[in-house]
Amino acid sequence: MPAATLEGETDFDGWRRAARAFRLAGVEPAAARFVVQGGASSVQGGLFDIASSAPPRESPGERREEEFTVPAAFVELAQNVILHRSEDRFDLMYRLLWRLRDEPDLIRVISDRDVADALERAKNVSRASHKMKAFVRFRQVHDDHGEAWAAWFEPPHRVLEKTAPFFQRRFTTMRWSILTPDGSVFWDGERLRFGPPATRDMAPADDEIEDFWKTYYASTFNPARLKVKTMQGEMAKRYWKNLPEAALIPELVAASSVRTEAMVATPAPSPNARFSRALAPDLHAARPAAEAVPDTLAEVGDGVQACRRCPLYRDATQGVCGEGPKTARLMIVGEQPGDQEDLAGRPFVGPAGEVLDVALQEAGIDRSDVYVTNAVKHFKHEPRGKRRLHKTPNAGEVQACRWWLDAERRLIKPQIVLALGATAGLAVLGRKPAVMSERGAPLTLPDGGTAILSVHPSYLLRLPDAAAKAEARRLFLDDLIAVRARMD
């Protein structure tokens, strides 16, 4: 039986050269044999084995088969499978290589028995590498060069070389060693070096900071969230003997029920006063039912804070009602509060509000004489890192919040309602308007008032082209001047 001798259990390059030569020579999987130099299989041998440290070479008269390539997915899979501790892993890899020449898409057929077997072994190797990253515990040592760190670990598969670069990146400024039964790795701050297998007694048993680590682990142990089977599934018992905190686990588990009962019996702490002050004060005050018809603007404000007509209240800091004199002849309706309005509890105090204030002043309109509000009273947004990005309210949310806008209009009785943008137009008119084509034209409302459409100031802020922005601002100012003229 043709045999190829590999330099080590994880000698992938040696296996690849030998397997390729076997395949080109036409050696079938049942006839090929891979042995590790110095391993038990290489010493024992077989009755019909050919004593050879290299794959057989073809005779001069034999016709050599054409060269062939394998997909990168197979190479990556084989590099992981070879780290598995199973003794037949070389044979499995060669069977796949043998079949790939006639079945080039074999690796994609995950229902195939050999492919599924290889994928499962690669998955086990990947899991072993992940567990090594999680459960290696360094202990402090000292040598002639000063402080260093050493750890003993027993991985279920031969993942030392695969996982060592992770520790190099993670602990670049430390000098450390990881000792395993398969080999050892050393990092001196500049170069990663691999060495021979080690034994448990070569690694330190404890160090000065271990008691501090145990204290920290015990203090963060939450008995109310304890699920023993889940814990053992993530931190299998085979790793416990090398974890200093594992000695505490039986005692912590045994006392978990008592500690949980004590936690439940402990009275709830007082609310955070600073957080409470940041919320709208109306959230903590008695207020009328949200469906009660408000008779004053104050009742509108209380009702908005209690409003549950749509889900937007859940993510907003507070509801934002309108502000301005009850006798205002002009009501300006925007879309919804922005990020700054949501925090301040006032409409149009952000960047769009600044644009509106300047434009009102240039048009000869005093904002203090205007009632300013929004079609939707809660801030609709989505988180993006530390920012909250605006999202346009949908028609259902606008319709739900129209209750409050109608109440404001009924109490204010404005001569003109200026709707800024399509969302405001939908809330005021009850239909989705074509803002650009209908802007500036007076529209009669059912209550006898007049509605005028224009763009929202935020539209001006979003225009990237300076010339387009200047033209859009000129048209917006014209709309405001027309509103002032109609009021006069």
Secondary structure, DSSP 8 states (H G I E B T S, - for coil): --EEEESSTT-HHHHHHHHHHHHHTT--TTT-EEEETTSHHHHH--TT----SS-----TTS---------HHHHHHHHHHTTS--TTHHHHHHHHHHHHTT-TTGGG-TTSHHHHHHHHHHHHHHHHHHHHHHH---EEEEETTEEEEEEE---SSS-HHHHHHHHHHHTTTS-EEEE-SS-EEEE-SS-EEEE----GGGS-S--TTHHHHHHHHHHH--GGG--HHHHHHHS-GGGGGG-GGGGGHHHHHHTHHHHHHHHHHS------HHHHHHS-GGGGS----TTS--SSHHHHHHHHHH--SSGGGGTSSS----BS-TT-SEEEEES---HHHHHHTSSS-SHHHHHHHHHHHHHT--GGGEEEEESSSS--EEEETTEEEE----HHHHHHHHHHHHHHHHHH--SEEEEESHHHHHHHHSS---HHHHTTS-EE-TTS-EEEEE--HHHHHH---HHHHHHHHHHHHHHHHHHHHHH-
